[in-house]
Amino acid sequence: MTKRPLPVTIVAWLYIAMGAIGFVYHAAEFRTGGVFQYDVFWIELVRLLAVVCGVFMLRGANWARWVAVAWMGFHVVVSIFHERIQFVVHCLFFVVIAWLLFRRPATEYFKNRKTTG
């Protein structure tokens, strides 16, 4: 069994933390009601997806690293419509996360794990 590389552990825990913090932060918006309440539902779903990806990356699920990179790619696309600095930061995070999750040690870790779910 291949030992989990430290960068995978760090990225996974960042996904768990950011997803959980974002979920709690946006949960308060459900109480305010209003026109965009259904948008909050989708935001919360995306935050939960980050937590799920983090947990399953720790378990060695290869699909979780692909979804995690797609999750960050989604944020890059969404940030196009915000301030330029947000777009640049999201692009930078995307590149770093993809690089960390697809380096040889990470690839071997995910390849050698027989986790189905």
BELQUIKA-V655936 format. One record per helix or strand of 3 or more residues. SS is the DSSP state (helix for helix, strand for strand). FROM is the first residue (numbers start at 1). TO is the last residue. If there is no record, write none. Layout:
BEGIN
SS_FROM_TO, SS_FROM_TO
END
This chain:
BEGIN
helix_6_32, helix_37_58, helix_62_79, helix_84_101, helix_104_112
END
